[in-house]
Amino acid sequence: MSEQSSPSGPLRESDSLKLTLRLRDLSPKTVTRFHLAPNAEARADLAQSLGAQKIRKLDFRGTVVAEGKHDWRLDGMLGATVVQECVITAEPVSTRIDTPVTRIFVRDMDEPSETETEIPEDDTREPLGPVIDPGVVMAEALALALPDYPRIDGAELPDSATDDLGEDERPNPFAALAALKKDTDQG
């Protein structure tokens, strides 16, 4: 991890999946810039945890700034090239992801008290702890941006998997039971 200063604030860099920014070290009057470019080993670890075959490229850069008296805002840009398995052919599928990421870390965020709660409409809000880790935000944003069912261009399910059986063609389970009963009565 390295730190460089500039007129817009310090730049914190890391080639791993972690970049711990302690709140006590952040100035509310200064923009803190960050850049994560995980090395091959870190990308392989993240790929495994996400169920992907490989993460070829991964880059997350942005800023952390004070928002109000007690809250902090992280804005960044996530860029990644991820290889997943096609759900139809099992061949490798490469997906390019370029997505903006925003998180607002709120000091006095209401925590749900019930076991079942509704998901809030604003999913950028997070409870504020003693640290902000852009690496955690990067991994979460990447997981959310990956396609759930990656497919190679032109890959289609075989006709037998998509055939819609009509009402008359649907096998009757009671007919199968009747045939079994008939066989045991004759045997």
KOLBAMAR-588024 format. One record per residue (C-alpha): residue in three letters; residue number from 1; x, y, z. Coordinates in steps of 0.1 Angstrom, whole numbers, always signed. Layout:
<r 'ALA',NUM,<X,Y,Z>> ...
//
This chain:
<r 'MET',1,<+0,+0,+0>> <r 'SER',2,<+13,+34,-8>> <r 'GLU',3,<+2,+70,-2>> <r 'GLN',4,<+8,+100,-24>> <r 'SER',5,<-4,+135,-18>> <r 'SER',6,<-18,+160,-43>> <r 'PRO',7,<-38,+192,-41>> <r 'SER',8,<-71,+172,-40>> <r 'GLY',9,<-59,+150,-11>> <r 'PRO',10,<-39,+119,-5>> <r 'LEU',11,<-40,+89,-28>> <r 'ARG',12,<-42,+55,-11>> <r 'GLU',13,<-32,+25,-33>> <r 'SER',14,<-32,-12,-28>> <r 'ASP',15,<-25,-43,-50>> <r 'SER',16,<-46,-65,-26>> <r 'LEU',17,<-83,-69,-18>> <r 'LYS',18,<-80,-47,+13>> <r 'LEU',19,<-74,-10,+17>> <r 'THR',20,<-83,-1,+53>> <r 'LEU',21,<-91,+36,+57>> <r 'ARG',22,<-94,+44,+95>> <r 'LEU',23,<-119,+72,+102>> <r 'ARG',24,<-95,+87,+127>> <r 'ASP',25,<-69,+92,+99>> <r 'LEU',26,<-94,+108,+75>> <r 'SER',27,<-98,+145,+74>> <r 'PRO',28,<-134,+158,+69>> <r 'LYS',29,<-120,+187,+50>> <r 'THR',30,<-100,+167,+25>> <r 'VAL',31,<-109,+143,-3>> <r 'THR',32,<-92,+110,+1>> <r 'ARG',33,<-86,+93,-32>> <r 'PHE',34,<-81,+55,-36>> <r 'HIS',35,<-70,+31,-62>> <r 'LEU',36,<-71,-7,-59>> <r 'ALA',37,<-56,-29,-86>> <r 'PRO',38,<-54,-63,-71>> <r 'ASN',39,<-25,-86,-82>> <r 'ALA',40,<-30,-120,-98>> <r 'GLU',41,<-31,-139,-65>> <r 'ALA',42,<-57,-116,-50>> <r 'ARG',43,<-78,-117,-82>> <r 'ALA',44,<-77,-156,-81>> <r 'ASP',45,<-88,-156,-45>> <r 'LEU',46,<-117,-133,-53>> <r 'ALA',47,<-127,-153,-84>> <r 'GLN',48,<-128,-185,-63>> <r 'SER',49,<-151,-168,-37>> <r 'LEU',50,<-174,-155,-64>> <r 'GLY',51,<-176,-189,-83>> <r 'ALA',52,<-159,-174,-114>> <r 'GLN',53,<-132,-191,-134>> <r 'LYS',54,<-109,-161,-135>> <r 'ILE',55,<-107,-124,-131>> <r 'ARG',56,<-85,-111,-158>> <r 'LYS',57,<-86,-74,-149>> <r 'LEU',58,<-98,-56,-118>> <r 'ASP',59,<-95,-19,-111>> <r 'PHE',60,<-114,+2,-86>> <r 'ARG',61,<-107,+39,-81>> <r 'GLY',62,<-125,+67,-65>> <r 'THR',63,<-129,+91,-35>> <r 'VAL',64,<-140,+91,+1>> <r 'VAL',65,<-153,+124,+14>> <r 'ALA',66,<-171,+136,+45>> <r 'GLU',67,<-208,+140,+40>> <r 'GLY',68,<-223,+162,+67>> <r 'LYS',69,<-208,+161,+102>> <r 'HIS',70,<-207,+124,+108>> <r 'ASP',71,<-212,+105,+76>> <r 'TRP',72,<-189,+96,+47>> <r 'ARG',73,<-194,+90,+10>> <r 'LEU',74,<-175,+67,-12>> <r 'ASP',75,<-178,+72,-50>> <r 'GLY',76,<-158,+50,-74>> <r 'MET',77,<-156,+34,-108>> <r 'LEU',78,<-153,-4,-109>> <r 'GLY',79,<-138,-20,-140>> <r 'ALA',80,<-133,-57,-144>> <r 'THR',81,<-131,-85,-169>> <r 'VAL',82,<-144,-118,-155>> <r 'VAL',83,<-145,-153,-170>> <r 'GLN',84,<-174,-175,-159>> <r 'GLU',85,<-188,-208,-171>> <r 'CYS',86,<-216,-207,-197>> <r 'VAL',87,<-247,-221,-180>> <r 'ILE',88,<-256,-239,-212>> <r 'THR',89,<-224,-251,-228>> <r 'ALA',90,<-200,-249,-198>> <r 'GLU',91,<-175,-230,-221>> <r 'PRO',92,<-158,-199,-207>> <r 'VAL',93,<-177,-166,-211>> <r 'SER',94,<-159,-133,-207>> <r 'THR',95,<-178,-104,-193>> <r 'ARG',96,<-167,-68,-192>> <r 'ILE',97,<-180,-47,-163>> <r 'ASP',98,<-177,-10,-160>> <r 'THR',99,<-200,+4,-133>> <r 'PRO',100,<-201,+34,-110>> <r 'VAL',101,<-203,+25,-73>> <r 'THR',102,<-216,+47,-45>> <r 'ARG',103,<-218,+40,-8>> <r 'ILE',104,<-229,+63,+20>> <r 'PHE',105,<-216,+53,+54>> <r 'VAL',106,<-241,+66,+80>> <r 'ARG',107,<-231,+69,+117>> <r 'ASP',108,<-267,+69,+131>> <r 'MET',109,<-282,+44,+107>> <r 'ASP',110,<-313,+26,+120>> <r 'GLU',111,<-306,-11,+122>> <r 'PRO',112,<-335,-35,+116>> <r 'SER',113,<-348,-49,+149>> <r 'GLU',114,<-370,-77,+134>> <r 'THR',115,<-358,-109,+119>> <r 'GLU',116,<-377,-102,+87>> <r 'THR',117,<-373,-67,+72>> <r 'GLU',118,<-379,-51,+39>> <r 'ILE',119,<-349,-42,+18>> <r 'PRO',120,<-346,-4,+18>> <r 'GLU',121,<-350,+14,-15>> <r 'ASP',122,<-317,+32,-11>> <r 'ASP',123,<-292,+3,-12>> <r 'THR',124,<-262,+27,-11>> <r 'ARG',125,<-265,+33,+26>> <r 'GLU',126,<-243,+13,+50>> <r 'PRO',127,<-237,+16,+87>> <r 'LEU',128,<-205,+34,+96>> <r 'GLY',129,<-179,+15,+115>> <r 'PRO',130,<-144,+25,+126>> <r 'VAL',131,<-130,+19,+91>> <r 'ILE',132,<-141,+22,+55>> <r 'ASP',133,<-126,-5,+32>> <r 'PRO',134,<-129,+2,-5>> <r 'GLY',135,<-118,-34,-11>> <r 'VAL',136,<-149,-48,+6>> <r 'VAL',137,<-171,-24,-14>> <r 'MET',138,<-152,-34,-46>> <r 'ALA',139,<-158,-72,-40>> <r 'GLU',140,<-195,-66,-32>> <r 'ALA',141,<-201,-44,-62>> <r 'LEU',142,<-184,-69,-85>> <r 'ALA',143,<-205,-98,-71>> <r 'LEU',144,<-237,-78,-77>> <r 'ALA',145,<-226,-68,-112>> <r 'LEU',146,<-218,-103,-124>> <r 'PRO',147,<-244,-120,-146>> <r 'ASP',148,<-264,-147,-127>> <r 'TYR',149,<-266,-169,-158>> <r 'PRO',150,<-237,-162,-182>> <r 'ARG',151,<-242,-174,-217>> <r 'ILE',152,<-220,-175,-248>> <r 'ASP',153,<-235,-155,-277>> <r 'GLY',154,<-258,-178,-296>> <r 'ALA',155,<-260,-205,-269>> <r 'GLU',156,<-295,-218,-266>> <r 'LEU',157,<-311,-246,-246>> <r 'PRO',158,<-319,-277,-267>> <r 'ASP',159,<-355,-280,-279>> <r 'SER',160,<-362,-308,-256>> <r 'ALA',161,<-355,-286,-226>> <r 'THR',162,<-378,-258,-238>> <r 'ASP',163,<-406,-278,-253>> <r 'ASP',164,<-439,-268,-238>> <r 'LEU',165,<-460,-299,-233>> <r 'GLY',166,<-496,-293,-240>> <r 'GLU',167,<-523,-304,-216>> <r 'ASP',168,<-531,-335,-236>> <r 'GLU',169,<-494,-345,-239>> <r 'ARG',170,<-486,-342,-201>> <r 'PRO',171,<-481,-377,-186>> <r 'ASN',172,<-508,-386,-161>> <r 'PRO',173,<-492,-399,-128>> <r 'PHE',174,<-523,-418,-120>> <r 'ALA',175,<-521,-437,-152>> <r 'ALA',176,<-486,-448,-143>> <r 'LEU',177,<-498,-460,-109>> <r 'ALA',178,<-527,-478,-125>> <r 'ALA',179,<-503,-496,-148>> <r 'LEU',180,<-481,-506,-119>> <r 'LYS',181,<-512,-519,-100>> <r 'LYS',182,<-523,-539,-131>> <r 'ASP',183,<-488,-554,-134>> <r 'THR',184,<-488,-565,-97>> <r 'ASP',185,<-523,-579,-100>> <r 'GLN',186,<-513,-600,-130>> <r 'GLY',187,<-479,-611,-114>> 
//
